[in-house]
Amino acid sequence: MTVDRKLLEILVCPVTKQPVSLLPANRLEALNSKISEGEVNNHAGRAVTEPWREALITANGTSIYQVMDDIPVMLEDESIDTATLGDW
């Protein structure tokens, strides 16, 4: 399953108002590798411990939002700041 295309057309980051798109599979794999190594915290500072099956990334590439059961979790505290991921 995946996020509905019509929903993707209207979704924006709640903080920056940047449009979002699906995180490419290779980037999702890299993110999940960092998660498995215990190197990822969300915006609120809590460790992300479970791999993500799907995610959205802002157009400017600064924030990643998880998609759970085809529903985007567009909460700032739950997002991941890509600047904290180093070279991913």
Wavefront OBJ file of the C-alpha trace (Angstrom):
o trace
v 0.000 0.000 0.000
v 1.029 3.579 -0.360
v -0.176 7.089 0.311
v -2.998 8.174 -1.986
v -1.651 10.299 -4.862
v -4.355 12.949 -4.429
v -3.423 13.287 -0.765
v 0.246 13.688 -1.716
v -0.672 16.561 -4.018
v -2.039 18.611 -1.119
v 0.190 17.559 1.782
v 2.812 19.982 3.030
v 5.197 20.057 5.961
v 3.319 21.614 8.900
v 6.401 23.643 9.851
v 7.956 24.862 6.599
v 4.921 24.447 4.321
v 7.194 22.662 1.841
v 5.472 20.060 -0.354
v 6.309 16.433 0.450
v 6.924 13.379 -1.685
v 7.570 9.703 -1.077
v 11.050 8.967 0.213
v 12.819 6.897 -2.475
v 13.450 3.239 -1.614
v 17.240 3.639 -1.470
v 16.934 6.549 0.983
v 14.409 4.613 3.080
v 16.863 1.717 3.214
v 19.646 4.074 4.326
v 17.367 5.605 6.970
v 16.408 2.179 8.289
v 20.073 1.215 8.448
v 20.728 4.248 10.666
v 17.669 3.347 12.780
v 18.934 -0.222 13.262
v 22.299 1.166 14.369
v 20.561 3.289 17.006
v 21.599 6.559 15.372
v 18.213 8.208 14.787
v 16.191 10.480 17.039
v 13.000 12.246 16.100
v 12.539 16.000 16.347
v 11.412 15.651 19.980
v 14.686 13.877 20.831
v 13.211 10.395 21.278
v 15.056 7.457 19.762
v 13.485 5.921 16.671
v 13.844 2.179 17.250
v 11.577 0.527 14.664
v 12.235 0.563 10.920
v 9.915 2.634 8.769
v 7.995 0.956 5.929
v 7.247 4.191 4.135
v 8.108 7.859 4.578
v 7.657 11.308 3.101
v 10.380 13.898 2.645
v 10.027 17.635 2.216
v 10.876 19.199 -1.150
v 13.918 20.898 0.404
v 15.068 17.561 1.883
v 15.201 18.719 5.510
v 12.435 16.703 7.183
v 11.170 13.137 6.972
v 7.716 12.055 8.112
v 6.681 8.464 8.716
v 3.719 6.889 6.955
v 1.928 4.329 9.124
v -0.805 2.137 7.644
v -1.009 4.462 4.619
v -1.535 7.486 6.882
v 1.137 10.216 6.948
v 2.132 11.203 10.483
v 2.578 14.919 9.919
v 3.609 15.865 13.456
v 6.757 17.931 13.911
v 7.834 16.063 17.055
v 7.631 12.735 15.216
v 9.583 13.910 12.181
v 13.273 13.339 11.586
v 15.579 16.254 10.792
v 17.847 15.035 7.990
v 20.685 17.243 9.267
v 20.993 14.843 12.212
v 21.562 11.848 9.927
v 25.002 12.848 8.711
v 25.917 11.155 5.435
v 23.008 8.899 4.678
l 1 2 3 4 5 6 7 8 9 10 11 12 13 14 15 16 17 18 19 20 21 22 23 24 25 26 27 28 29 30 31 32 33 34 35 36 37 38 39 40 41 42 43 44 45 46 47 48 49 50 51 52 53 54 55 56 57 58 59 60 61 62 63 64 65 66 67 68 69 70 71 72 73 74 75 76 77 78 79 80 81 82 83 84 85 86 87 88
